[in-house]
Amino acid sequence: MNAGLTAPSRVKALLARHGLRPDRRRGQHFLVDANVLAKILAAAELRKEDRVLEIGPGLGTVTRELAALAERVVAVEVDRRLLPVLEETLSGLDNVTVVAGDALRVDLDALCPGDPGSWKVVANLPYYLTGPLVARLLRRRPPSRFDLWEATRP
């Protein structure tokens, strides 16, 4: 795993370099715990041929690891301020596409072509967004298997 994006000092430096702070109105908390990252990746049970829709890539911490494990990653980020950060942290990852947009409004069929059941969804989201997003994904196509894993802060 990329220790650079799970080291708090490096994340602070990255944010400072881009003049950013987490947007608390959006419930932003950037993932800096390698153990939580490992749990998210394990829960996804990815294979090299998998295609992944990531909602809220943030700084790209999970995205980088998804790219190493899956065939393709489409990451949807609502906070346009993070796009230059993602450009930096995901540089050189040819199997990652970052899309600026709201996951509750983007055209998922256009972003994730083919059978909706052939895409895995991975997200590290604020609680207020989880319910509406899960409802939208279930309306698109009920999955044969559904796992919801949330990390909680102490």
GIWOBEL-V705427 format. One record per helix or strand. SS is the DSSP state (2 for helix, 1 for strand). FROM is the first residue (numbers start at 1). TO is the last residue. Records with the same first field share a line. If there is no record, write none. Layout:
BEGIN
SS=FROM-TO + FROM-TO
END
This chain:
BEGIN
2=3-5 + 8-17 + 24-26 + 34-44 + 61-69 + 80-89 + 108-111 + 116-118 + 127-140
1=51-55 + 72-77 + 96-100 + 119-123
END
